[in-house]
Amino acid sequence: MLAFDTHAYVKSLEAVGFTEEQAEVQANALKTLVENDLATKRDLKELELTTKRDLKELENSLKRDMKELELGLKHDLTLRLGGMLVVGISVVATLVKLL
């Protein structure tokens, strides 16, 4: 978490002409922004590590899916080729009997 010195910020604003109330409102708004909405280096590092892990998992999943698809296609092609061979041999055998 980022440390934000609101007291020093209020004093800086007052030094350039802000009223104490204006400076405090500004300091509180900035403190809320810093504490709730800004990403720290640690946040970014955690995001980087999480993203790398997620991408590695996705890569592994895609490799598995591609391997399964490849095996399925080989199986389909083997069955089709076998079917074409059976039909071809049957046609040749029929032609041999007829001639």
N, C-alpha and C positions, 0 to 999 in steps of 0.2 A: 504494500500500500504506500502511496506517496504521502510524504509529510508536507503539510501546507501551513505556514505560520500566518494565521489570520491576523494576529496582533500587529505584526510587522507590516502586513499589507494595509491594514486600516490606517496605521500611522503614515505610511507612504501616501495614501490617498488624501488624508487630512493635510499633509504637507503641501499638496498642490491645489488645495482649495475645496475639497469635498467636505461636507458637514460630517460630523461623527455618525449620524444616522445613515447618510448615504454611503459612507465608507463601510459601515458594518453590514448593510444590506448587500453591497457589492462583494464584500469578503465572504459572507455566508453563501451567496450564489456561486461564487468561484470555488469555495470549499466543497460544496455539494457536487459540482461538476467534476472536480479533481478526484474526489473519493468514489463517486459512483460511475462515472462515464469514461474516464481515461484508462487506457490499457498501459500497464507497466511492462518493463522489459521481461519480467517474470511471466506475466500473462501471455506475452507474445511467444516466449520460449515454450511454454506449456502448449500453446496453440500449434506451434511448429511441430513439436514432438507428437502431439495427437494426430495432426494431419499426416505426418510421415507414417505413423502406425496404421492409420486408416487407409492410406494409399497402398501400403504393403499388403494389407489384408485384401484390398480390392484386386491388386495384381495377382495374388495367390488364387483368389476366387475365379478370376478370369482365366487363369492358366488351367485350373481344374475344369471349368466349363468348356474351354476350347478342346481339352483332351477328351472329354466325354463326347463332344460333338464329332471330333475326328474319329473316335471309335465307332460311334453310331453311323457315320457316313461310310466307313470301311465295311461295316456289317451290311448296310443297305446295298452297297456296290457289289459285295460278294454274292449276296442273294440274287441280285439282278443278273449278274454275269452267269451265275449257276443256272438261273431260269432260262437265259438266252441259250446257253449250251445245251440244256435238255431239249428245248424246242428245236434247235438246229440239228441235233443228233436225231431227233424224232423225224424231222423233215427229210434228212438224208436217208434214214432207214426206210421211210415210206417210199421215197423215190427209188431206192435200190430194189425194193420188192416189186414195184410197178414196172421197172425196166427190166 
